[in-house]
Every structure is written in C-alpha cells, then in structure tokens.
Amino acid sequence: MSQKVAVLGTGKIGEALLSGMIRAGWAPDDLLVTARRPERAEELRARHGVTPVTNTEAAKTADTLILTVKPQDMGALLDELAPHLSPDRLVISGAAGIPTSFFEERLAAGTPVVRVMTNTPALVDEAMSVISAGSHAGEAHLAHAEEIFGGVGKTLRVPETQQDACTALSGSGPAYFFYLVEAMTDAGILLGLPRDKAHDLIVQSAIGAAVMLRDSGEHPVRLRENVTSPAGTTINAIRELENHGVRAALIAALEAARDRSRELASGKKD
C-alpha cells in the first residue's frame, strides 16, 4: 500500500487505528501522526515506527487525513489545514456530531469528506464504525475508509442523516453495557458474591450472549425465550425489569443521546 495516511490528534482511538492498519498490511513508513505533545509523538514513533509530523506537513504530504481531535478543536484545526490542503486529498472525520458540510465549507471546493463514528472497542479490534459520504465523496473514498476502519472491527455505511442515531446506539453504546455490568456486579455483591466472582460471571455471560447474538442468526426475543422457562427465575427477573420501566428508560436514554449529538452538530456546547 503506497498511499500516505496521516492521523491528526492521535489519542487512544487514533493509535488503535494505526496499529490496526499495520496489522492489515500498511507499511509504517506510509503512516504519519500528529500529536499535541512532542513526547506523545515520539512515543508513537517508538511503538509503531510511524513518522511524527506537524499538521501543516500532514496537509501537504498525506493522501488521506484522519481527523481525530475533539469536536471543539476541529474548527481551529481546519483553519490550520485549509491553506495547505488540495481538493484531491481525502478527509476522514471521527468527530462526534460534526456534519461533513462543516468541513466542506472550510476546505477547498470539491474536497471529499467522509464522516466516521467509531467506538472504544477499536482498542481491542471489535469496533463498530459507521461511515457516511459527504457531497464530494464517492465509492472509492468510502471503500478506502472501510479499508482503514475495517482493521479495528466492523464497518457499516449509512446516510449521514442517520449518523446521530448511530452515535446514540453504537458510538455511546459501550458505555451502556459497562453501566449494566456495573449494576449487575453490585447486585451480585448484594446477593452475597465477592466482587471478583460477580464480575467474572457477568463478563463471561455478556461475551457468550454477544457471540450468540452475532453468530446464531436468531432474533434476540427468541434467544431470551430460550432462557425463560415457565414460572422460573428468569421470568421473575424480567417482570421486575418491566415493572421498573427499564425498556422505556433505555429508549429515552438513546433519544437523549441522539438529541445531544444534534446539539453538538449545531454548535451548542452546554
């Protein structure tokens, strides 16, 4: 692979992308990085063999730029890049809530922009990355984004109008599962189990359930029914979940996350 790819603002997710690309066959010499702190950039060079550069150098030399800075820092970064970035370069944004139009208005006319929402399981190569094309991005640009993000998990193309919903479901999704595991661990302690044993029981149950959902092809209702025997323990637990409105609370929570993503897109920070 001969294209130069630069990851700008290389934090944990950016580093996960780099390592995934290298495992997928990208040469470290073709990978550029920028970081806020020089010592962080040197750490990335030592760990992965990639080349630290400035943002300006990345704009001048990289064929693809992956922007992983915080949403509130994106405007300043684009101001820095715009004078040096030609419209034949691909820009991939990993910033939550920022539409491709934000980039297109600040970069040279015709610059292809692809918006990607990934999540923290990229750190263990189990990410869910959702990909949308901007006005000037075509099939080749989307395929290139899939090639990059496919190194750290699964990818899915959606219209950009669905990005806020995807952010609510999968971008924030791991936090919901961590929250559930935390609550179930506390319940295990209340029931008399040591914390470490409760944790192991719940984590392995979660892994097993996830694999069954992924590999069985069965609807989650059918899988749940397979565990739920008449007048048994599971149906009593589910009755309590329904009595406490857990399903309705989850729906409301995801709607709130979607709405906040829309607010971020409109520039509202508080």
Secondary structure as UniProt FT lines:
FT   STRAND          5..8
FT   HELIX           12..23
FT   TURN            24..25
FT   HELIX           28..30
FT   STRAND          31..34
FT   HELIX           38..48
FT   STRAND          51..52
FT   HELIX           55..61
FT   STRAND          64..67
FT   HELIX           71..73
FT   HELIX           74..81
FT   HELIX           82..84
FT   TURN            87..88
FT   STRAND          90..93
FT   TURN            96..97
FT   HELIX           100..104
FT   TURN            105..106
FT   TURN            109..110
FT   STRAND          113..117
FT   HELIX           120..124
FT   STRAND          127..133
FT   TURN            135..136
FT   HELIX           139..149
FT   HELIX           150..152
FT   STRAND          153..157
FT   HELIX           160..162
FT   HELIX           163..166
FT   HELIX           167..171
FT   HELIX           173..190
FT   TURN            191..192
FT   HELIX           195..215
FT   HELIX           220..227
FT   TURN            230..231
FT   HELIX           233..243
FT   TURN            244..245
FT   HELIX           246..265
FT   TURN            266..267
//
